Amino acid sequence: MADTTSRPLLTRRLFLAGAASSALTTGGLAPSIVEAAPRLPGNPFTLGVASGEPAPDGFVIWTRLAPDLAPNLAQGGGMPPAPMAVDWELALDARMRRVVRRGRVIARPESAHAVHVEIGGLAPRRPYWYRFRAAGVQSPIGRAVTTPSAGAPVDLYRIAVASCQHYEYGYYSAYRHMVADKPDLILHLGDYIYENGTNNRSTRTVRRHPPHEAKTLAQYRERYALYRSDPDLQAAHAWCPWVVTWDDHEVDNDYANDQSEHRALPAEFLRRRAAAYQAYYEHMPLRRLSRPRGDHMQIYRRLDIGRLISLNVLDNRQYRSDQVCGGERGGSAAITDCEALSNPDHTMLGHPQEKWLTGNLGRSKARWNVLAQQQLMAQFVAYDKQNRALRSNEGWDGYPGSRERILKFIEQSRVQNTVALGGDIHSYWVSDLKPDFGKRDAAPVATEFVGTSISSPGIPYGRLMAHMPSNPHIRYFESRRRGYLLCAVTDDHWLTDLRTVKTVRDRHSGIDTLRSFYVESGRPGAHLA
């Protein structure tokens, strides 16, 4: 579709597409059963607005009506238990004067009055602005950007990468600086919320969770509402589209498939997982493809950025085998002595997702191929007092067969310019990836950048640094700072800035760039810029 910037009114094509979108999003509800003129206790847009899942012709826009976030009203957010009409508009300008699309969607109580509007038929690689209106109140204005056309050249694309934003342990000033960096896309790699209750014993907390652990749908909704009430997080959601995936804390610490942290019965845990997945969908700007079906939710997917980037968004939790060795979730184990890890059926992604990923990589014509996933992919070996090799059984080191198969495929199929992005571990890591990390002189087949946490506490710096000489493929490590990755991608180079805030205890904290690393197209491996 041609750029419509010069057209002040709806074209026939836009009008018809908008009418079709409205018909789909209202779900056919008759006006008589929709709350037409409700009395609400306050502004229904306390959780802001968001966009996500950008494509060349459109994106998703999102909001949730929640005028009262008091804990005793958390289940309904202060909304009446009835459907409510929400109007939306899409414009070519930030003042919303040149509206090109409008429609109506129904916010339903069974979905926590959250709405997802999938908009198509737009022009590629241009910004749009949107807003909602409900109960006579207008939402903040959000900004969304379509991606370049399929196969189109892209001179520069900027991606900010975030993860691990524990509400209790810090403010989200990183997001304020992220908006100032003006990325085209924000990629969130998990631990958007933490399900645990208030940690009253820690002197490092700066604000409080509810005292209970989230286990029910109402409690997960309450937790998301608390996190999304943060103004800096809202500003980042309003700035540009987000692409999201989850890790463990959106459900339960260190869970694996149907296995919970404390070994609840699988049937019991799957009921909890279904509630957590439902709340996740309700609060993320995802397409209908990802709508949960009971305890299953389709979250792995691919997004293409012109011919520059093929972005493979992975799910490291839903399909993985249970952790083995070590005797506990997330523990370290002398896994060189653990035969269970050599079982070819022991998998991080599940075999269907792994086949989907290698199929994407094998067919890709993109300049850069990205694995957007949750955890450190590089091997990290420490040694105990008996000089036994210890590795975590919770990350990729606990699933070496999956990692080796993927990296061997990249090597043998000559997949060009593969970059893995990760989070989870509350620290920065820059690593060379290779199928066999024991071969020190082997050339890398891919490059990895792991971002630190937005606010969650870091892992012990000195303890891990002591083992870095045994891991020469790890080019850089830092766990004492909080922040995010800012990636600037061109045909020739991938540049990653490690952006760090001064402190998470100050909402107005400053920021700096700790280090910058680049990858040259055609030459895997990171170099200090």
ZINOR-V434463 format. One record per residue. N is the residue number from 1. RES is the residue in one small letter. PHI is phi in whole degrees, -180 to 180 (none if undefined). D_CENTER is the distance of its C-alpha to the mean C-alpha in Angstrom with 1 decimal. Layout:
n->[N | N]
res->[RES | RES]
phi->[PHI | PHI]
d_center->[D_CENTER | D_CENTER]
This chain:
n->[1 | 2 | 3 | 4 | 5 | 6 | 7 | 8 | 9 | 10 | 11 | 12 | 13 | 14 | 15 | 16 | 17 | 18 | 19 | 20 | 21 | 22 | 23 | 24 | 25 | 26 | 27 | 28 | 29 | 30 | 31 | 32 | 33 | 34 | 35 | 36 | 37 | 38 | 39 | 40 | 41 | 42 | 43 | 44 | 45 | 46 | 47 | 48 | 49 | 50 | 51 | 52 | 53 | 54 | 55 | 56 | 57 | 58 | 59 | 60 | 61 | 62 | 63 | 64 | 65 | 66 | 67 | 68 | 69 | 70 | 71 | 72 | 73 | 74 | 75 | 76 | 77 | 78 | 79 | 80 | 81 | 82 | 83 | 84 | 85 | 86 | 87 | 88 | 89 | 90 | 91 | 92 | 93 | 94 | 95 | 96 | 97 | 98 | 99 | 100 | 101 | 102 | 103 | 104 | 105 | 106 | 107 | 108 | 109 | 110 | 111 | 112 | 113 | 114 | 115 | 116 | 117 | 118 | 119 | 120 | 121 | 122 | 123 | 124 | 125 | 126 | 127 | 128 | 129 | 130 | 131 | 132 | 133 | 134 | 135 | 136 | 137 | 138 | 139 | 140 | 141 | 142 | 143 | 144 | 145 | 146 | 147 | 148 | 149 | 150 | 151 | 152 | 153 | 154 | 155 | 156 | 157 | 158 | 159 | 160 | 161 | 162 | 163 | 164 | 165 | 166 | 167 | 168 | 169 | 170 | 171 | 172 | 173 | 174 | 175 | 176 | 177 | 178 | 179 | 180 | 181 | 182 | 183 | 184 | 185 | 186 | 187 | 188 | 189 | 190 | 191 | 192 | 193 | 194 | 195 | 196 | 197 | 198 | 199 | 200 | 201 | 202 | 203 | 204 | 205 | 206 | 207 | 208 | 209 | 210 | 211 | 212 | 213 | 214 | 215 | 216 | 217 | 218 | 219 | 220 | 221 | 222 | 223 | 224 | 225 | 226 | 227 | 228 | 229 | 230 | 231 | 232 | 233 | 234 | 235 | 236 | 237 | 238 | 239 | 240 | 241 | 242 | 243 | 244 | 245 | 246 | 247 | 248 | 249 | 250 | 251 | 252 | 253 | 254 | 255 | 256 | 257 | 258 | 259 | 260 | 261 | 262 | 263 | 264 | 265 | 266 | 267 | 268 | 269 | 270 | 271 | 272 | 273 | 274 | 275 | 276 | 277 | 278 | 279 | 280 | 281 | 282 | 283 | 284 | 285 | 286 | 287 | 288 | 289 | 290 | 291 | 292 | 293 | 294 | 295 | 296 | 297 | 298 | 299 | 300 | 301 | 302 | 303 | 304 | 305 | 306 | 307 | 308 | 309 | 310 | 311 | 312 | 313 | 314 | 315 | 316 | 317 | 318 | 319 | 320 | 321 | 322 | 323 | 324 | 325 | 326 | 327 | 328 | 329 | 330 | 331 | 332 | 333 | 334 | 335 | 336 | 337 | 338 | 339 | 340 | 341 | 342 | 343 | 344 | 345 | 346 | 347 | 348 | 349 | 350 | 351 | 352 | 353 | 354 | 355 | 356 | 357 | 358 | 359 | 360 | 361 | 362 | 363 | 364 | 365 | 366 | 367 | 368 | 369 | 370 | 371 | 372 | 373 | 374 | 375 | 376 | 377 | 378 | 379 | 380 | 381 | 382 | 383 | 384 | 385 | 386 | 387 | 388 | 389 | 390 | 391 | 392 | 393 | 394 | 395 | 396 | 397 | 398 | 399 | 400 | 401 | 402 | 403 | 404 | 405 | 406 | 407 | 408 | 409 | 410 | 411 | 412 | 413 | 414 | 415 | 416 | 417 | 418 | 419 | 420 | 421 | 422 | 423 | 424 | 425 | 426 | 427 | 428 | 429 | 430 | 431 | 432 | 433 | 434 | 435 | 436 | 437 | 438 | 439 | 440 | 441 | 442 | 443 | 444 | 445 | 446 | 447 | 448 | 449 | 450 | 451 | 452 | 453 | 454 | 455 | 456 | 457 | 458 | 459 | 460 | 461 | 462 | 463 | 464 | 465 | 466 | 467 | 468 | 469 | 470 | 471 | 472 | 473 | 474 | 475 | 476 | 477 | 478 | 479 | 480 | 481 | 482 | 483 | 484 | 485 | 486 | 487 | 488 | 489 | 490 | 491 | 492 | 493 | 494 | 495 | 496 | 497 | 498 | 499 | 500 | 501 | 502 | 503 | 504 | 505 | 506 | 507 | 508 | 509 | 510 | 511 | 512 | 513 | 514 | 515 | 516 | 517 | 518 | 519 | 520 | 521 | 522 | 523 | 524 | 525 | 526 | 527 | 528 | 529]
res->[m | a | d | t | t | s | r | p | l | l | t | r | r | l | f | l | a | g | a | a | s | s | a | l | t | t | g | g | l | a | p | s | i | v | e | a | a | p | r | l | p | g | n | p | f | t | l | g | v | a | s | g | e | p | a | p | d | g | f | v | i | w | t | r | l | a | p | d | l | a | p | n | l | a | q | g | g | g | m | p | p | a | p | m | a | v | d | w | e | l | a | l | d | a | r | m | r | r | v | v | r | r | g | r | v | i | a | r | p | e | s | a | h | a | v | h | v | e | i | g | g | l | a | p | r | r | p | y | w | y | r | f | r | a | a | g | v | q | s | p | i | g | r | a | v | t | t | p | s | a | g | a | p | v | d | l | y | r | i | a | v | a | s | c | q | h | y | e | y | g | y | y | s | a | y | r | h | m | v | a | d | k | p | d | l | i | l | h | l | g | d | y | i | y | e | n | g | t | n | n | r | s | t | r | t | v | r | r | h | p | p | h | e | a | k | t | l | a | q | y | r | e | r | y | a | l | y | r | s | d | p | d | l | q | a | a | h | a | w | c | p | w | v | v | t | w | d | d | h | e | v | d | n | d | y | a | n | d | q | s | e | h | r | a | l | p | a | e | f | l | r | r | r | a | a | a | y | q | a | y | y | e | h | m | p | l | r | r | l | s | r | p | r | g | d | h | m | q | i | y | r | r | l | d | i | g | r | l | i | s | l | n | v | l | d | n | r | q | y | r | s | d | q | v | c | g | g | e | r | g | g | s | a | a | i | t | d | c | e | a | l | s | n | p | d | h | t | m | l | g | h | p | q | e | k | w | l | t | g | n | l | g | r | s | k | a | r | w | n | v | l | a | q | q | q | l | m | a | q | f | v | a | y | d | k | q | n | r | a | l | r | s | n | e | g | w | d | g | y | p | g | s | r | e | r | i | l | k | f | i | e | q | s | r | v | q | n | t | v | a | l | g | g | d | i | h | s | y | w | v | s | d | l | k | p | d | f | g | k | r | d | a | a | p | v | a | t | e | f | v | g | t | s | i | s | s | p | g | i | p | y | g | r | l | m | a | h | m | p | s | n | p | h | i | r | y | f | e | s | r | r | r | g | y | l | l | c | a | v | t | d | d | h | w | l | t | d | l | r | t | v | k | t | v | r | d | r | h | s | g | i | d | t | l | r | s | f | y | v | e | s | g | r | p | g | a | h | l | a]
phi->[none | -72 | -62 | -105 | -56 | -83 | -103 | -75 | -119 | -64 | -80 | -59 | -65 | -64 | -63 | -66 | -65 | -64 | -64 | -65 | -62 | -63 | -62 | -69 | -80 | -75 | 69 | 77 | -71 | -71 | -55 | -67 | -103 | -102 | -63 | -87 | -134 | -75 | -105 | -109 | -75 | 177 | -63 | -75 | -105 | -66 | -99 | 76 | -133 | -157 | -131 | -166 | 52 | -68 | -137 | -61 | -115 | 169 | -171 | -105 | -115 | -140 | -158 | -134 | -80 | -155 | -74 | -140 | -103 | -57 | -54 | -72 | -114 | -60 | -63 | -109 | 61 | 85 | -90 | -69 | -80 | -148 | -62 | -142 | -76 | -128 | -93 | -136 | -137 | -127 | -133 | -90 | -139 | -68 | -90 | 61 | -89 | -110 | -74 | -115 | -156 | -150 | -170 | -134 | -129 | -104 | -90 | -109 | -63 | -69 | -113 | 59 | 55 | -93 | -130 | -126 | -113 | -92 | -112 | -128 | 74 | -99 | -80 | -72 | 43 | -148 | -80 | -132 | -124 | -143 | -158 | -121 | -144 | -151 | 54 | 77 | -116 | -102 | -79 | -59 | -92 | -108 | -120 | -132 | -134 | -76 | -86 | -63 | -60 | -57 | 80 | -78 | -69 | -132 | -75 | -159 | -139 | -116 | -123 | -96 | -120 | -129 | -168 | 59 | -118 | -63 | -62 | -68 | -94 | 171 | -84 | -100 | -62 | -57 | -69 | -63 | -72 | -61 | -61 | -64 | -76 | 56 | -71 | -78 | -151 | -111 | -111 | -107 | -106 | 116 | 58 | -67 | -122 | -120 | -81 | -71 | -82 | -64 | -99 | -73 | -84 | -87 | -85 | -90 | -74 | -118 | -155 | -118 | -82 | -59 | -70 | -96 | -79 | -75 | -137 | -107 | -59 | -61 | -72 | -65 | -60 | -59 | -67 | -63 | -62 | -60 | -65 | -74 | -75 | -68 | -67 | -72 | -65 | -61 | -64 | -68 | -65 | -79 | -76 | -156 | -65 | -110 | -121 | -126 | -142 | -110 | -124 | -87 | -71 | -66 | -126 | -160 | -52 | 59 | -70 | -137 | 58 | -101 | -108 | -89 | -60 | -105 | 60 | -65 | -58 | -52 | -62 | -66 | -67 | -64 | -66 | -65 | -62 | -62 | -63 | -66 | -65 | -61 | -66 | -61 | -61 | -61 | -111 | -120 | -80 | -108 | -80 | -59 | -54 | -95 | -59 | -65 | -122 | 66 | -92 | -117 | -147 | -81 | -118 | -82 | -167 | -124 | -126 | -111 | -111 | 54 | -99 | -84 | -135 | -111 | -104 | -95 | -95 | -107 | -120 | -90 | -117 | -70 | -117 | -70 | -69 | -64 | -63 | -123 | 69 | 84 | 79 | -155 | -70 | 71 | -83 | -97 | -143 | -77 | -76 | -65 | -102 | -110 | -69 | -60 | -71 | -85 | -66 | -64 | -85 | -79 | -136 | -81 | -100 | 83 | -65 | -62 | -68 | -62 | -66 | -60 | -65 | -65 | -63 | -60 | -64 | -67 | -94 | -66 | -110 | -72 | -68 | -122 | -115 | -112 | -103 | -93 | -141 | -95 | -127 | -64 | -90 | -65 | -70 | -133 | -113 | -114 | -132 | -89 | -67 | -91 | 62 | -88 | -73 | -114 | -138 | -70 | -88 | -95 | -96 | -62 | -64 | -86 | -137 | -64 | -65 | -60 | -63 | -65 | -62 | -67 | -71 | -66 | -62 | -60 | -68 | -72 | -90 | 55 | -68 | -83 | 50 | -90 | -125 | -98 | -115 | -142 | -144 | 75 | -97 | 58 | -165 | -90 | -138 | -124 | -139 | -91 | -106 | -147 | -61 | -126 | -73 | -72 | -91 | -61 | -90 | -68 | -72 | -69 | -108 | -158 | -125 | -124 | -124 | -110 | -90 | -75 | -82 | -68 | -148 | -67 | -61 | -77 | -86 | -60 | -71 | -62 | -64 | -79 | -60 | -62 | -103 | -63 | -58 | -84 | -132 | -65 | -74 | -86 | -86 | -159 | -146 | -157 | -118 | -93 | -126 | -109 | 160 | -160 | -100 | -124 | -108 | -111 | -119 | -128 | -58 | -93 | -143 | -116 | -113 | -118 | -95 | -92 | -90 | -133 | -81 | -67 | -158 | -91 | -86 | -123 | -60 | -106 | -57 | -81 | -146 | -147 | -104 | -69 | -152 | -132 | -127 | -129 | -119 | -91 | -54 | 88 | -136 | -58 | 118 | -94 | -131 | -67 | -80]
d_center->[29.5 | 31.2 | 30.0 | 31.3 | 31.4 | 35.2 | 35.4 | 35.7 | 35.8 | 34.1 | 35.3 | 36.4 | 33.5 | 30.9 | 32.9 | 33.0 | 29.4 | 28.6 | 31.1 | 29.5 | 26.0 | 27.7 | 29.6 | 26.6 | 24.6 | 27.7 | 28.0 | 31.8 | 32.4 | 35.8 | 36.0 | 38.3 | 35.6 | 33.1 | 33.5 | 35.0 | 36.0 | 34.3 | 35.0 | 31.9 | 32.0 | 30.0 | 27.4 | 25.1 | 22.2 | 21.6 | 17.8 | 17.7 | 16.3 | 13.2 | 12.8 | 10.4 | 11.0 | 13.6 | 16.7 | 20.1 | 21.6 | 19.1 | 15.8 | 14.9 | 15.9 | 15.4 | 17.2 | 18.5 | 22.2 | 22.8 | 25.9 | 26.5 | 24.0 | 26.8 | 26.2 | 29.1 | 27.6 | 24.0 | 24.3 | 25.3 | 24.1 | 27.7 | 27.8 | 30.8 | 30.3 | 30.8 | 29.0 | 28.8 | 28.8 | 26.2 | 27.1 | 24.9 | 25.8 | 24.5 | 26.4 | 27.0 | 27.5 | 26.0 | 29.1 | 28.6 | 32.1 | 31.5 | 29.9 | 29.3 | 27.7 | 28.0 | 27.8 | 27.6 | 25.1 | 26.0 | 24.0 | 25.0 | 25.4 | 24.2 | 20.7 | 21.0 | 22.1 | 18.6 | 18.8 | 16.9 | 19.1 | 18.6 | 20.7 | 22.3 | 25.4 | 24.3 | 25.2 | 23.0 | 21.5 | 22.5 | 21.3 | 21.9 | 22.0 | 21.8 | 22.8 | 23.7 | 27.0 | 27.9 | 31.0 | 32.4 | 29.6 | 27.5 | 23.8 | 22.5 | 22.1 | 18.7 | 18.3 | 16.7 | 17.4 | 18.2 | 17.7 | 20.9 | 23.1 | 22.9 | 24.8 | 25.4 | 25.7 | 23.2 | 24.7 | 21.6 | 17.8 | 15.7 | 12.0 | 10.7 | 8.2 | 7.3 | 7.1 | 9.8 | 11.3 | 14.3 | 16.2 | 19.6 | 19.5 | 19.0 | 18.5 | 15.7 | 17.9 | 15.4 | 13.8 | 17.4 | 18.0 | 14.8 | 16.3 | 19.6 | 18.3 | 17.6 | 14.8 | 14.7 | 11.0 | 8.1 | 5.2 | 2.6 | 3.7 | 5.1 | 8.3 | 7.5 | 11.1 | 14.0 | 16.4 | 19.4 | 22.3 | 23.8 | 24.8 | 28.1 | 29.4 | 27.2 | 28.6 | 25.3 | 23.7 | 24.0 | 23.1 | 23.2 | 21.3 | 23.5 | 25.8 | 24.7 | 21.9 | 19.8 | 21.2 | 22.1 | 20.4 | 22.1 | 20.8 | 17.1 | 17.6 | 19.4 | 16.7 | 14.0 | 16.9 | 17.7 | 14.4 | 14.2 | 17.8 | 17.1 | 18.4 | 16.5 | 13.1 | 14.8 | 16.1 | 12.9 | 11.8 | 15.3 | 15.5 | 13.6 | 11.2 | 7.4 | 5.6 | 2.7 | 3.9 | 6.0 | 8.7 | 12.1 | 12.5 | 11.0 | 14.3 | 16.6 | 16.9 | 17.2 | 17.6 | 18.3 | 18.7 | 21.4 | 22.3 | 21.5 | 21.9 | 25.5 | 26.5 | 26.9 | 28.4 | 26.0 | 27.0 | 26.5 | 23.0 | 22.0 | 23.1 | 20.8 | 17.9 | 18.8 | 18.8 | 15.4 | 13.8 | 15.9 | 14.7 | 11.0 | 12.0 | 14.3 | 12.0 | 9.2 | 10.6 | 10.8 | 14.0 | 16.8 | 16.2 | 13.5 | 15.9 | 16.6 | 20.1 | 21.1 | 19.3 | 17.6 | 14.6 | 13.8 | 10.1 | 11.0 | 12.1 | 13.3 | 13.3 | 16.2 | 17.0 | 20.8 | 22.4 | 20.5 | 17.1 | 16.2 | 12.4 | 12.1 | 8.7 | 9.9 | 10.4 | 12.2 | 13.3 | 14.9 | 17.6 | 18.3 | 21.9 | 22.8 | 23.0 | 26.6 | 28.9 | 28.9 | 29.7 | 26.6 | 22.8 | 21.2 | 24.7 | 26.2 | 28.9 | 31.6 | 30.1 | 32.7 | 35.0 | 32.6 | 33.6 | 30.8 | 28.3 | 30.5 | 30.2 | 28.8 | 27.3 | 25.1 | 21.6 | 18.0 | 16.6 | 19.6 | 22.2 | 21.3 | 17.7 | 19.3 | 21.9 | 19.5 | 17.8 | 21.2 | 22.5 | 19.9 | 20.7 | 24.4 | 24.6 | 22.5 | 24.4 | 21.7 | 22.6 | 19.3 | 17.5 | 13.9 | 12.5 | 8.7 | 8.7 | 8.7 | 12.2 | 15.3 | 16.8 | 20.1 | 22.9 | 23.9 | 27.4 | 29.2 | 32.8 | 34.6 | 38.2 | 39.5 | 37.6 | 35.5 | 32.1 | 29.3 | 25.7 | 22.9 | 22.9 | 19.3 | 17.5 | 18.5 | 22.0 | 22.5 | 21.9 | 23.9 | 25.1 | 21.8 | 21.0 | 24.6 | 24.6 | 21.6 | 22.9 | 26.4 | 25.4 | 23.9 | 27.2 | 29.6 | 28.1 | 27.8 | 24.3 | 24.2 | 22.0 | 19.2 | 16.5 | 14.1 | 11.1 | 10.2 | 9.7 | 11.2 | 14.7 | 14.9 | 16.7 | 17.0 | 18.2 | 19.6 | 21.1 | 23.2 | 22.3 | 25.3 | 26.3 | 28.9 | 28.1 | 31.7 | 33.0 | 32.8 | 34.3 | 32.2 | 30.3 | 26.5 | 24.9 | 21.4 | 19.8 | 17.0 | 15.2 | 13.4 | 12.3 | 13.7 | 12.5 | 12.4 | 15.2 | 15.6 | 18.9 | 19.4 | 21.0 | 24.8 | 25.4 | 29.1 | 28.8 | 26.3 | 28.0 | 31.2 | 29.9 | 28.6 | 31.9 | 31.4 | 28.2 | 29.2 | 26.3 | 24.1 | 24.9 | 23.4 | 22.1 | 21.7 | 20.5 | 22.4 | 20.2 | 17.0 | 14.9 | 12.5 | 13.0 | 14.5 | 15.3 | 18.2 | 19.0 | 22.5 | 24.6 | 26.3 | 23.8 | 20.3 | 20.3 | 17.8 | 18.6 | 17.8 | 17.7 | 18.9 | 20.1 | 23.6 | 22.9 | 20.4 | 23.6 | 24.3 | 22.4 | 24.1 | 23.5 | 24.0 | 22.0 | 23.1 | 22.1 | 22.8 | 23.0 | 22.4 | 22.3 | 22.9 | 23.1 | 26.0 | 25.7 | 27.6 | 27.7 | 24.9 | 24.5 | 23.5 | 26.2 | 26.5 | 26.7]
